[in-house]
Amino acid sequence: MFKSAFVKMKSVKTRAVIASCAALSLSFTVDFDKLSAIDFSSRCLYKGFDPAEEGKITGWQFYVTPDNFMRFKKIYYKGRQAYFSFNIHRFQDLSYIGDRTKGVVQIKTQADDIIVQTYNDPKGNVDSMSTVLKIPVKNVSMEQIDSLKKALVFLKSH
C-alpha cells in the first residue's frame, strides 16, 4: 500500500517545514494537495474494506498511485488472486449502497476502463474489462464516502 511520508510524521512543525521545502523544490512534481488526496483515498478504501464479504481472503492491497492509477488486489486462500486497476482520469462516479456498519462502494468509470485479472484460478486465468468496481466495506461513515468521492474528483482533474 502506498503511504505518504507525511502520515508517519508526528510533529506539526516537522510537517510544516517539509511541506514548505517540497513546495519550493523544482523537482517535486506532485503537489501536497494531490498527495493528501492519494493518501486519503488509499487509506479509506484499505481500512474500510470488508474481507468477510469476499470469502476466504488472506490479504489485500489497495492503493492510489501518484500517476493516477487505482489498484486493488485480493489474495484468496490457496493462492488465487484477483487484480483490478484503472486510471482515475476515467473515473465517472462513486455511489454507496448500505448503511454506516456495512455496504458496498461502487466506483464507475466512463466505459470498460477497469482492468480485471485473475491468477492461479482453478477455472483459468481471466483478463477482462469492467465499468464498475464494487468494494464491500464496513464501518464507513457517509462523510468518509463523500470525502472519498471528492478526493477522486480532485485526482481526476490533476
Order of alpha helices (4+ residues) and beta strands (2+ residues): alpha-alpha-alpha-beta-beta-beta-beta-beta-beta-beta-beta-alpha
